[in-house]
Amino acid sequence: MLRERMKQMGLKVSELSSYLQISRPTMYKFIEYYDEQQFDLINKKVLKLFNFISENEFIGKKSVISYVLNHLVELKPIGEKSDITTLNKLRRTIIENPDSKKSKFLEMCVVTDFYDEIINYLYDIAVLSKKRKKTEEEKQIVDLYNQFVESIKTKYNQSIELQ
């Protein structure tokens, strides 16, 4: 019922879960609880959103996203100059090369949680690789990553040669 309503509006569960900072499986669970009228099992801000969607039959996707951003999400102000510099670099990359794989990947990272675990892993590897004095375990982790990258490059290049 709620899921069908969201589908009619073009709302994706992954989008809403991202805005509300909850996992997709949890969002699906909340939708199921809502349809079963088990309201006490749903996070309060998610329940407010579901009620807004259900009670306003003529709203669209933009109205729902506006409601979420204005009523349910706490936007943190950009604080330091480095934050602004980084955001400007991201913006410039996407604007100057909108069709590049890098730009498309950055956009996908923002609008979906598909890559979240990989991003966390890559971030940890980047921090480890910059570390000057690594433990043996840390060296092994970085080596394993480097081997993985080489393996991907080799297989990717081979598949391109076959085409």
VEXDREN-2710 file (C-alpha; in Angstrom, 1 decimal):
% VEXDREN-2710
k/r/px/py/pz
1/MET/0.0/0.0/0.0
2/LEU/2.6/2.6/1.1
3/ARG/5.1/1.1/-1.2
4/GLU/2.7/1.3/-4.2
5/ARG/2.0/5.0/-3.3
6/MET/5.8/5.7/-3.2
7/LYS/6.2/3.9/-6.5
8/GLN/3.5/6.0/-8.1
9/MET/5.3/9.1/-6.9
10/GLY/8.7/7.9/-8.2
11/LEU/10.2/7.8/-4.7
12/LYS/12.9/5.2/-4.2
13/VAL/13.4/3.5/-0.9
14/SER/17.1/3.9/-1.3
15/GLU/16.7/7.7/-1.7
16/LEU/14.6/8.1/1.4
17/SER/16.7/5.9/3.5
18/SER/19.7/7.9/2.5
19/TYR/18.1/11.2/3.4
20/LEU/16.9/9.8/6.7
21/GLN/20.3/8.1/7.3
22/ILE/18.9/4.6/7.9
23/SER/19.6/1.4/6.0
24/ARG/17.4/0.3/3.1
25/PRO/16.5/-3.0/4.8
26/THR/15.3/-1.0/7.9
27/MET/13.3/1.3/5.6
28/TYR/11.6/-1.7/4.0
29/LYS/10.9/-3.1/7.5
30/PHE/9.3/0.2/8.5
31/ILE/7.2/0.2/5.4
32/GLU/6.0/-3.3/6.2
33/TYR/5.2/-2.2/9.8
34/TYR/3.3/0.8/8.5
35/ASP/1.2/-1.3/6.1
36/GLU/0.5/-3.7/9.0
37/GLN/-0.4/-0.6/11.2
38/GLN/2.3/-1.5/13.7
39/PHE/3.2/2.2/14.2
40/ASP/4.9/1.8/17.5
41/LEU/7.7/-0.2/15.8
42/ILE/8.6/2.6/13.4
43/ASN/11.1/5.4/14.1
44/LYS/9.2/8.6/14.9
45/LYS/10.6/10.7/12.1
46/VAL/10.0/8.0/9.5
47/LEU/6.4/7.6/10.8
48/LYS/5.9/11.3/10.3
49/LEU/7.1/11.0/6.8
50/PHE/4.9/8.0/6.1
51/ASN/1.9/9.8/7.5
52/PHE/2.7/12.8/5.4
53/ILE/2.8/10.6/2.3
54/SER/-0.4/8.8/3.2
55/GLU/-2.4/11.9/4.2
56/ASN/-1.6/14.0/1.2
57/GLU/-2.9/12.3/-1.8
58/PHE/-2.0/15.0/-4.4
59/ILE/1.7/15.5/-3.4
60/GLY/4.6/14.4/-5.6
61/LYS/8.2/13.3/-5.1
62/LYS/9.5/16.9/-4.9
63/SER/7.0/17.7/-2.1
64/VAL/8.1/14.6/-0.1
65/ILE/11.8/15.4/-0.5
66/SER/11.1/19.0/0.5
67/TYR/9.2/17.8/3.6
68/VAL/12.1/15.5/4.5
69/LEU/14.7/18.2/4.1
70/ASN/12.7/20.9/5.9
71/HIS/11.2/18.9/8.7
72/LEU/13.1/15.7/9.4
73/VAL/16.7/16.1/8.5
74/GLU/19.2/18.1/10.5
75/LEU/21.5/19.7/8.0
76/LYS/24.9/20.5/9.5
77/PRO/26.5/23.7/8.4
78/ILE/29.7/23.4/6.5
79/GLY/32.3/24.4/9.0
80/GLU/35.9/24.7/8.0
81/LYS/37.4/26.2/5.0
82/SER/38.8/22.7/4.0
83/ASP/35.1/21.5/3.8
84/ILE/34.3/24.2/1.3
85/THR/37.4/23.6/-0.7
86/THR/36.7/19.9/-1.0
87/LEU/33.1/20.5/-2.0
88/ASN/34.2/23.0/-4.6
89/LYS/36.7/20.5/-6.1
90/LEU/33.9/17.9/-6.2
91/ARG/31.5/20.3/-7.9
92/ARG/34.2/21.4/-10.4
93/THR/35.0/17.8/-11.3
94/ILE/31.4/16.9/-12.0
95/ILE/30.6/20.2/-13.9
96/GLU/33.7/20.1/-16.0
97/ASN/33.5/16.3/-16.8
98/PRO/29.8/15.3/-16.3
99/ASP/30.2/12.2/-18.6
100/SER/33.4/10.9/-17.0
101/LYS/33.3/7.7/-15.1
102/LYS/34.6/9.5/-12.0
103/SER/31.8/12.1/-12.1
104/LYS/29.2/9.4/-12.6
105/PHE/30.7/7.4/-9.7
106/LEU/30.7/10.4/-7.4
107/GLU/27.0/11.0/-8.2
108/MET/26.2/7.4/-7.6
109/CYS/28.0/7.5/-4.2
110/VAL/25.8/10.4/-3.2
111/VAL/22.4/9.1/-4.3
112/THR/22.7/5.4/-3.4
113/ASP/24.2/3.4/-0.5
114/PHE/25.3/0.6/-2.9
115/TYR/29.0/1.5/-2.5
116/ASP/29.0/2.4/1.2
117/GLU/31.0/-0.7/2.5
118/ILE/33.5/-0.4/-0.3
119/ILE/33.9/3.4/0.4
120/ASN/34.6/2.7/4.1
121/TYR/37.1/0.0/3.1
122/LEU/38.9/2.3/0.6
123/TYR/39.0/5.1/3.1
124/ASP/40.6/2.9/5.7
125/ILE/43.1/1.6/3.1
126/ALA/44.0/5.2/2.1
127/VAL/44.6/6.2/5.7
128/LEU/46.7/3.0/6.3
129/SER/48.7/3.5/3.1
130/LYS/49.8/7.0/4.2
131/LYS/50.9/5.8/7.6
132/ARG/54.7/5.7/7.9
133/LYS/55.1/3.0/10.5
134/LYS/52.8/0.1/9.9
135/THR/52.3/-3.0/11.9
136/GLU/52.8/-6.3/10.1
137/GLU/49.1/-6.8/10.0
138/GLU/48.6/-3.3/8.5
139/LYS/51.3/-4.1/5.9
140/GLN/49.5/-7.3/5.0
141/ILE/46.2/-5.4/4.6
142/VAL/47.8/-2.8/2.3
143/ASP/49.6/-5.6/0.3
144/LEU/46.3/-7.5/-0.1
145/TYR/44.7/-4.3/-1.4
146/ASN/47.5/-3.7/-3.9
147/GLN/47.3/-7.3/-5.1
148/PHE/43.6/-6.9/-5.5
149/VAL/44.0/-3.7/-7.6
150/GLU/46.6/-5.4/-9.8
151/SER/44.3/-8.4/-10.3
152/ILE/41.4/-6.1/-11.3
153/LYS/43.6/-4.1/-13.8
154/THR/44.8/-7.3/-15.4
155/LYS/41.3/-8.8/-15.8
156/TYR/39.8/-5.6/-17.0
157/ASN/42.6/-5.1/-19.6
158/GLN/42.2/-8.7/-20.8
159/SER/38.4/-8.3/-21.2
160/ILE/39.0/-5.0/-23.2
161/GLU/41.5/-6.8/-25.5
162/LEU/38.9/-9.5/-26.1
163/GLN/36.3/-7.0/-27.3
END
